Structures are given as C-alpha cells and as structure tokens.
Amino acid sequence: MKRSALKTLLLAAAAPFLLAASDPATETEHKVQEGETLGGIANRANVPAGVIAAANGMVEPYSVRVGQVLQIPRQRTHVVKEGDTGFGIAQRYGVPFTNIAIANGLKEPYAISTGQRLIIPAVLKSVPVPQQTRTEPYFRWPHDGAVMLGFSLKADGTGHDGLDIKANRSDMVRASASGSVVFADKASRFGRLVVIDHGNGWRTRYGHLDRITVKLGDVVKTGERIGLAGDAGIATQPELHFEIMKNNKRVDPKAKLPQR
C-alpha cells in the first residue's frame, strides 16, 4: 500500500476519536475559536450560558475572546450499587462528599440506598475575581421597534423624558438589565407601568403596557419578559415608553444602549 493511501486510512480511522475528544456536548473545557460567542458555545455544550458565565467569573455582557479557555461545568449522576459508600463514591469522582450531600439534600447520617440516583456536582477550578467591579448595568433594548420620539429633556424639566418605541399590541417587552421590580401597577400617564431597580441608583421604566407579567419584588434577568406592549394611558397607538434613571434623574437612554 502506498504511503499516501495508508495515511488517508489512518486519518479516517482516527477521525471519530478526534471528534469525540473535542465534542462540545461532553467537554469540560472549551478554547474559544474565532467567531464564537458564549451563547453559541452554551447551545452546543447544552449548558446554560449563565452557568458557564458564573463558573468563569464573567460579568455582563459576557463577551469572550479568541483563545480563552472556558470551564464547562457539568453534572454527572451515579446509581448507588450494593456495597457503595458515600466516601467511596466521593473518591471515585474526586468530589468532596459534602458537595454530593448538599446537591442531593442528604442529611446526617447521610444514609444512601442501593438503586438511589445521586447527582455528582461539578467541581470547578478556582476562578480569579475581576479586579474592577462595574457599578453601571449593561443596558439592552427592551424592544426591537423603531424609535418614534427620542429623548429631549432639558434642565428646566421640559421636553421628552425617554424613548417612545413603536410596537405591536402584545409584543413582548423585555427587561433592559437585571434587577428587582419595585413598581408594577397602574399609573395615570402610562396606564400600566413597570419600574426595575438595578442597584447603585439605576432604574428603568416601561410604560403604556397592555399587560404586566411581573409583580412587585420579582427578580428579573436581562431580556426576561416583564410585560406586553400596548396603548394604555395617554398613548394614541401601541408603543413602549422607556426611561433610564440615575439617582432619580432621567438620562438619555440612547447614550446607554448599544447601537443598532
């Protein structure tokens, strides 16, 4: 057999093993390649993006860089066999038994039984804490519609205090950043209004909602639905009135939102 043909056969035989070694569905570490995003990596790994972000000490907007090595936390399961002990299972998987006990809600004396299915939690390497902590949220557009009326608030309080975004009735309105719902009720000007507190003096307001889908005290994540667009209040057509506030003062939302 010619050397070139032999090389081709060897590569073909090795291909399945090479593929398995870098299979995103099973890998516990992933080296970021050109063009990859955290969301895409999470989809292929079948692990929530937020879980990967937390495991790697990432903060919003969760951007990744080429060559970065991400830990992919995975949970395994173990079916208890006759003669198994908690200590032996912990040694087998290299996970402290206290972690296994917590993951499975086991109480002292930590008894396990044959046939019991135990979650084996992932043990992550230590992740360096970012040196700088961002105090301003990363704001995202709460709706994809065109801006009908922009921000024009003046020092004397006159002008428009937010953005009016065109919408269809019952379109989803999303939280612009993560935070806590501090108001979710009727308001004379806006009909139905949601206010989210993002900490450090930052708040966002969402008005003219046809329906509110969160309640006071709810904790919401960036992009999570907080209501449905409508024309409640003084609106003349379905729209979303959106404001960003810092220490109770309105700021121009377009200065804080990503360009589109």
C-alpha positions in Angstrom: 0.0 0.0 0.0 1.3 3.5 -0.9 2.3 5.8 2.0 -0.3 8.4 1.0 -3.1 5.8 1.0 -2.0 4.5 4.3 -2.0 8.0 5.8 -5.5 8.6 4.5 -6.8 5.3 6.1 -5.1 6.2 9.4 -6.7 9.7 9.4 -10.1 8.3 8.6 -9.8 5.7 11.5 -8.7 8.4 13.9 -11.4 10.9 12.9 -14.1 9.6 15.3 -11.7 9.7 18.2 -10.6 13.2 17.4 -14.2 14.4 17.1 -15.1 12.8 20.5 -12.2 14.4 22.2 -13.5 17.9 21.3 -17.2 17.2 21.4 -18.9 20.3 22.8 -21.6 18.1 24.3 -19.1 16.4 26.6 -16.1 18.7 27.0 -15.4 20.2 30.4 -13.1 22.9 29.0 -13.5 24.8 25.8 -11.0 27.0 24.0 -12.8 29.9 22.3 -12.4 30.0 18.5 -12.7 32.8 16.0 -16.3 34.0 15.6 -17.7 32.1 18.7 -20.0 33.6 21.3 -20.9 32.5 24.8 -24.4 31.8 23.6 -23.3 29.6 20.8 -20.9 27.7 23.0 -23.6 27.2 25.6 -26.0 25.9 23.0 -23.6 23.3 21.7 -22.5 22.3 25.2 -26.1 22.1 26.3 -25.2 24.1 29.4 -27.0 27.4 30.2 -24.9 30.4 29.3 -25.4 31.9 32.8 -24.0 28.8 34.4 -20.8 28.9 32.2 -20.5 32.7 32.9 -20.8 32.2 36.6 -18.3 29.3 36.6 -15.7 31.5 34.8 -16.2 34.7 36.8 -17.7 36.6 33.8 -19.8 39.7 34.1 -22.3 41.1 31.6 -22.2 41.5 28.6 -20.4 38.1 28.8 -18.1 38.7 25.9 -15.5 36.0 25.1 -12.1 36.3 23.4 -10.3 34.0 21.0 -8.0 31.6 22.8 -9.8 32.0 26.1 -10.3 28.7 27.9 -13.7 28.3 29.5 -14.6 25.8 32.1 -17.8 24.0 31.2 -19.5 22.8 34.5 -21.3 19.5 34.1 -23.3 17.4 36.5 -23.0 13.6 36.5 -25.1 11.0 38.1 -24.3 7.8 40.0 -26.7 5.0 40.7 -25.8 3.5 44.1 -24.8 -0.1 43.9 -24.7 -2.7 46.7 -21.6 -2.0 48.8 -21.2 1.6 47.8 -20.4 4.1 50.5 -20.6 7.9 50.3 -16.9 8.2 50.9 -16.1 5.7 48.2 -18.4 7.5 45.7 -16.8 10.8 46.5 -13.3 9.3 46.0 -14.3 7.8 42.7 -15.5 11.1 41.2 -13.0 13.3 43.0 -15.7 15.4 44.6 -16.0 16.1 48.4 -18.8 14.1 49.8 -20.2 17.3 51.5 -20.8 18.7 48.0 -22.6 15.5 47.0 -24.7 15.6 50.2 -25.7 19.2 49.6 -26.6 18.6 45.9 -28.8 15.7 46.9 -30.3 17.1 50.0 -28.8 14.4 52.2 -29.0 14.9 56.0 -26.8 13.3 58.7 -26.0 10.4 59.0 -26.0 10.7 55.2 -27.5 7.3 54.5 -27.7 6.1 50.9 -29.5 3.1 49.5 -29.0 0.7 46.6 -30.6 2.0 43.4 -30.6 5.6 44.6 -29.6 8.1 41.9 -27.2 10.7 43.1 -26.2 13.9 41.4 -22.5 14.4 41.3 -21.9 18.1 41.1 -19.1 19.6 39.1 -16.0 20.8 41.0 -14.6 23.9 39.3 -11.1 25.2 39.4 -10.7 28.5 41.2 -11.6 31.5 39.0 -9.8 34.8 39.5 -12.1 37.6 40.7 -12.2 40.5 38.3 -10.1 43.4 39.6 -12.6 46.0 38.8 -16.3 45.8 39.6 -18.7 47.6 37.2 -21.4 49.6 39.0 -23.3 50.6 35.9 -25.6 48.0 34.3 -25.1 46.9 30.7 -28.5 48.0 29.3 -30.1 46.3 26.3 -33.0 47.4 24.1 -36.3 46.4 25.7 -38.0 46.1 22.3 -36.8 46.0 18.7 -39.2 48.6 17.3 -38.1 51.9 15.7 -37.8 55.0 17.9 -40.7 57.3 17.2 -39.8 60.0 19.7 -36.4 60.5 21.3 -35.0 61.9 24.5 -35.1 65.7 24.7 -35.4 66.6 28.4 -34.0 70.0 29.3 -32.6 71.3 32.6 -35.9 73.1 33.3 -37.8 69.8 33.1 -39.4 70.4 29.8 -39.1 68.1 26.8 -39.4 64.3 26.4 -38.0 62.2 29.3 -37.4 58.9 27.5 -37.8 57.0 24.2 -41.2 56.1 22.6 -40.6 52.9 20.7 -43.0 51.6 18.1 -44.6 48.3 18.9 -47.5 46.0 18.0 -50.1 45.2 20.6 -49.0 42.3 22.8 -45.3 42.4 21.7 -43.0 41.2 24.4 -41.3 43.9 26.4 -38.0 42.8 27.9 -36.0 43.9 31.0 -33.2 46.1 29.8 -30.9 44.9 32.6 -31.2 42.5 35.5 -32.8 43.9 38.7 -35.7 43.9 41.1 -39.3 45.0 40.2 -40.1 48.0 42.5 -43.3 49.0 40.8 -45.8 47.1 38.7 -49.2 48.7 38.6 -51.4 51.4 37.0 -50.0 54.9 36.6 -52.1 57.8 35.2 -49.8 58.9 32.4 -48.6 55.4 31.3 -51.7 53.3 32.1 -49.6 50.4 33.2 -46.0 50.8 34.3 -43.2 48.6 35.4 -40.1 50.0 37.2 -37.0 47.9 37.7 -34.2 48.8 40.2 -30.7 47.7 39.0 -28.8 48.9 42.1 -26.3 51.7 42.6 -29.1 54.3 41.8 -30.0 52.9 38.4 -33.6 52.3 37.4 -35.6 51.7 34.2 -39.2 52.4 33.5 -41.5 50.7 31.0 -44.9 52.4 30.2 -48.1 52.1 28.2 -48.2 48.3 28.8 -51.2 46.3 27.7 -50.4 43.7 30.3 -47.9 43.4 33.2 -46.4 40.0 33.5 -44.2 40.5 36.7 -45.1 41.5 40.2 -43.7 43.7 42.9 -40.5 42.1 44.3 -39.7 39.8 41.4 -36.1 39.5 40.4 -35.7 39.6 36.6 -32.8 38.9 34.3 -31.7 40.9 31.3 -34.0 40.1 28.4 -36.7 38.5 30.5 -40.3 39.4 29.7 -41.8 42.0 32.0 -44.9 42.9 30.1 -46.8 43.2 26.8 -46.8 46.3 24.7 -50.0 48.3 24.4 -51.5 51.8 24.3 -52.6 52.2 27.9 -52.6 55.7 29.4 -52.2 58.6 27.1 -50.7 56.7 24.2 -52.5 57.0 20.8 -51.2 53.8 19.4 -49.3 50.7 20.7 -45.9 51.8 21.8 -43.4 51.4 24.6 -42.2 54.4 26.6 -38.8 53.6 28.0 -36.7 55.6 30.5 -33.4 55.1 32.2 -32.8 56.9 35.5 -29.7 57.5 37.7 -30.4 58.7 41.2 -34.0 59.7 40.2 -32.7 61.8 37.3 -33.5 60.8 33.7 -30.6 60.2 31.4 -30.7 59.7 27.6 -31.3 56.0 27.0 -29.6 56.1 23.6 -26.4 57.1 25.4 -26.6 53.8 27.4 -28.0 51.4 24.8 -25.9 49.5 22.2 -26.1 50.9 18.7 -28.3 49.1 16.2 
